[in-house]
Amino acid sequence: MLDPPFVSSSHPLSHTAASRLSASALACRRGSRLLFKNLDLDVDAGEIVWVRGQNGSGKTSLLRLIAGLSTPEHGRVLLDGIPVRSAAAHGRGLVYIAHANALKEDLSVSEALEFLLRIHARPCTPAIVQAALERIGLLSRRQALVRTLSQGQRRRVALARLAVDDGAALWLLDEPFDALDIDGIARLNGLLNDQVRRGGSVLLTSHLGVSTATLRPREVDLDAYA
């Protein structure tokens, strides 16, 4: 079963104060294997944190724990002092974009983005959808069916959601740069920089190189917690 593409607040993010993430003594188990342990992690407003590690080190599992989609073996995750699995924490503007795009093949690009915005109670007027697609570089493909898109274009549709989330919040992004070309990477970098400039924060994984000069991320190596 595919991971859900997004987990988000039911409230507009523009009404959400900047959120601070704090994870302490975190441990994660997959089957009989302990992926990582004794992980302390803070993400402050206006910060990008890049989680690195070898394949199987638990990067995706960590994001799912922080999104409140699974339970840690040990430790706790707080968003502004509230347990992240509580409804109150999700009301503070946590946004999760999984590695799987999970787009509906028979919808057009505009319809697919509108669907994602609607199910997460985000504004989705035609003007908002058009502006988001223009920001991510897909306006000319707005009438194309999802099934005709390349993997990189599909990733852009999923990431276009971020162009609508203009409030300060915590973004959890699992391999957001996957399949993007040079132009797509530049557009995503622009969204990430806008996020931190307005006081939001980002926790992301990437097996690709992240531009340290452009984004100035703080790096966390999960291999150190194996």
C-alpha positions as CSV (number, residue, x, y, z in Angstrom):
1,M,0.0,0.0,0.0
2,L,1.4,3.4,-1.0
3,D,2.0,6.0,1.6
4,P,-0.4,8.9,1.5
5,P,1.1,11.8,-0.5
6,F,0.2,14.4,2.1
7,V,-0.7,14.8,5.8
8,S,-1.7,18.4,6.7
9,S,-3.6,20.6,8.9
10,S,-7.3,21.1,8.1
11,H,-6.7,24.8,8.7
12,P,-5.2,27.3,6.3
13,L,-1.5,27.5,6.9
14,S,-1.6,31.3,6.6
15,H,-3.3,31.3,9.9
16,T,-0.7,29.0,11.6
17,A,2.2,30.3,13.7
18,A,5.7,29.0,13.0
19,S,6.1,25.5,14.4
20,R,9.0,24.0,16.3
21,L,9.7,20.3,16.1
22,S,11.5,18.5,18.9
23,A,12.2,14.7,18.9
24,S,14.0,13.2,21.9
25,A,15.6,9.7,22.4
26,L,13.9,8.5,19.3
27,A,14.2,4.9,18.2
28,C,12.6,3.1,15.2
29,R,12.2,-0.6,14.6
30,R,11.4,-2.3,11.3
31,G,10.6,-6.0,12.0
32,S,13.5,-7.4,14.1
33,R,15.9,-4.7,13.1
34,L,16.4,-1.4,15.0
35,L,17.0,1.2,12.3
36,F,18.2,4.0,14.6
37,K,18.2,4.8,18.3
38,N,19.0,7.7,20.7
39,L,18.1,10.3,18.1
40,D,17.6,13.9,19.4
41,L,16.4,16.2,16.7
42,D,15.2,19.8,16.8
43,V,14.0,21.8,13.8
44,D,13.4,25.5,14.5
45,A,11.5,28.1,12.5
46,G,13.4,29.4,9.5
47,E,15.6,26.3,9.2
48,I,16.1,23.5,6.7
49,V,17.4,20.2,8.0
50,W,18.6,17.6,5.5
51,V,18.4,14.0,6.8
52,R,21.1,11.8,5.2
53,G,22.0,8.1,5.5
54,Q,22.6,4.9,3.6
55,N,19.7,3.0,2.0
56,G,17.8,1.3,4.8
57,S,19.0,3.7,7.5
58,G,15.4,4.8,8.3
59,K,15.1,8.2,6.5
60,T,11.5,7.5,5.3
61,S,10.6,5.9,8.6
62,L,11.8,8.9,10.5
63,L,9.6,11.2,8.5
64,R,6.6,9.0,9.0
65,L,7.3,9.0,12.8
66,I,7.4,12.8,12.8
67,A,4.3,13.0,10.6
68,G,2.5,10.9,13.2
69,L,1.8,8.1,10.8
70,S,3.7,5.5,12.9
71,T,4.8,5.0,16.5
72,P,8.4,5.1,17.6
73,E,10.0,2.1,19.4
74,H,11.2,4.6,22.0
75,G,11.1,8.4,22.5
76,R,8.7,11.1,21.6
77,V,8.0,13.7,19.0
78,L,6.6,17.1,19.9
79,L,5.3,19.9,17.7
80,D,5.4,23.1,19.8
81,G,5.3,20.9,22.9
82,I,2.3,18.9,21.7
83,P,2.6,15.2,20.9
84,V,2.7,15.0,17.1
85,R,0.1,12.2,16.9
86,S,-2.5,14.3,18.6
87,A,-5.1,16.2,16.6
88,A,-4.0,19.5,18.2
89,A,-0.5,19.0,16.7
90,H,-1.8,18.5,13.2
91,G,-3.8,21.7,13.7
92,R,-0.5,23.6,13.9
93,G,0.3,23.2,10.2
94,L,2.4,20.1,9.6
95,V,2.6,19.1,5.9
96,Y,4.0,15.8,4.7
97,I,4.8,14.9,1.1
98,A,5.7,11.3,0.7
99,H,8.1,9.8,-1.9
100,A,5.0,8.3,-3.8
101,N,3.2,11.0,-5.8
102,A,-0.1,9.0,-5.7
103,L,-1.7,11.0,-8.5
104,K,-4.9,9.8,-10.3
105,E,-3.9,8.7,-13.8
106,D,-7.1,9.8,-15.6
107,L,-7.2,13.3,-14.2
108,S,-5.7,16.3,-15.9
109,V,-2.8,18.1,-14.3
110,S,-5.1,20.9,-13.1
111,E,-7.7,18.4,-11.8
112,A,-5.1,16.3,-10.0
113,L,-3.7,19.4,-8.2
114,E,-7.2,20.6,-7.4
115,F,-8.1,17.2,-5.9
116,L,-5.0,17.3,-3.7
117,L,-5.9,20.8,-2.5
118,R,-9.5,19.9,-1.8
119,I,-8.8,16.8,0.3
120,H,-6.5,18.9,2.4
121,A,-8.9,21.8,2.8
122,R,-6.7,24.2,0.9
123,P,-7.9,27.0,-1.4
124,C,-8.3,25.6,-4.9
125,T,-9.9,28.2,-7.2
126,P,-8.9,28.0,-10.8
127,A,-6.7,31.1,-10.3
128,I,-4.9,29.4,-7.4
129,V,-4.4,26.2,-9.3
130,Q,-3.1,28.1,-12.3
131,A,-0.7,30.2,-10.3
132,A,0.7,27.1,-8.5
133,L,1.3,25.2,-11.8
134,E,3.0,28.3,-13.3
135,R,5.3,28.5,-10.2
136,I,6.3,24.9,-10.6
137,G,6.7,25.2,-14.5
138,L,3.7,23.0,-15.6
139,L,1.2,25.6,-16.7
140,S,1.5,24.6,-20.4
141,R,0.6,21.0,-19.4
142,R,-2.4,21.9,-17.3
143,Q,-4.8,20.0,-19.6
144,A,-2.6,17.0,-20.1
145,L,-3.7,13.7,-18.4
146,V,-1.4,12.6,-15.5
147,R,-0.8,9.2,-17.3
148,T,1.0,11.1,-20.1
149,L,3.5,12.8,-17.8
150,S,7.1,11.9,-17.2
151,Q,8.2,11.0,-13.6
152,G,9.7,14.4,-13.2
153,Q,6.5,16.1,-14.3
154,R,4.5,14.0,-11.9
155,R,6.8,15.0,-9.1
156,R,6.2,18.6,-10.0
157,V,2.4,18.2,-9.8
158,A,2.8,16.7,-6.3
159,L,5.1,19.5,-5.2
160,A,2.9,22.2,-6.7
161,R,0.9,21.9,-3.4
162,L,3.8,23.7,-1.7
163,A,3.2,26.8,-3.9
164,V,-0.2,27.2,-2.2
165,D,1.0,26.7,1.4
166,D,2.1,30.2,2.1
167,G,2.0,30.2,5.9
168,A,4.7,29.5,8.3
169,A,4.6,25.7,9.0
170,L,6.7,22.5,9.1
171,W,7.2,20.8,5.8
172,L,8.3,17.1,5.8
173,L,9.5,16.2,2.4
174,D,10.6,12.6,1.4
175,E,13.0,12.7,-1.6
176,P,11.4,15.9,-3.0
177,F,14.2,16.3,-5.7
178,D,13.7,12.8,-7.1
179,A,13.3,12.8,-10.9
180,L,13.5,16.6,-11.2
181,D,15.6,18.2,-13.9
182,I,17.7,21.3,-13.4
183,D,14.7,23.6,-13.9
184,G,12.6,21.6,-11.5
185,I,15.3,21.6,-8.9
186,A,15.7,25.4,-9.2
187,R,11.9,25.9,-8.8
188,L,11.8,23.7,-5.8
189,N,14.7,25.5,-4.2
190,G,12.8,28.7,-4.7
191,L,9.8,27.3,-2.8
192,L,12.0,26.1,0.0
193,N,13.8,29.4,0.3
194,D,10.4,31.2,0.4
195,Q,9.3,28.8,3.2
196,V,12.2,29.6,5.5
197,R,12.1,33.4,4.7
198,R,8.6,33.6,6.1
199,G,9.5,31.7,9.2
200,G,8.6,28.2,8.2
201,S,10.8,25.1,8.5
202,V,11.7,22.1,6.4
203,L,12.8,18.6,7.2
204,L,13.7,16.7,4.1
205,T,15.5,13.5,2.9
206,S,17.4,13.3,-0.3
207,H,19.8,10.8,-1.8
208,L,20.7,13.5,-4.3
209,G,23.0,16.4,-3.6
210,V,21.2,19.3,-1.9
211,S,22.5,22.7,-2.8
212,T,24.2,23.8,0.4
213,A,25.0,27.2,-1.0
214,T,21.4,27.9,-2.1
215,L,19.5,26.3,0.8
216,R,22.2,26.3,3.6
217,P,20.7,23.2,5.3
218,R,21.8,21.7,8.5
219,E,22.7,18.0,7.9
220,V,21.8,15.1,10.1
221,D,23.4,11.7,9.4
222,L,21.2,8.8,10.5
223,D,24.1,6.4,10.1
224,A,25.5,7.9,13.3
225,Y,22.5,6.6,15.2
226,A,22.4,3.0,13.9
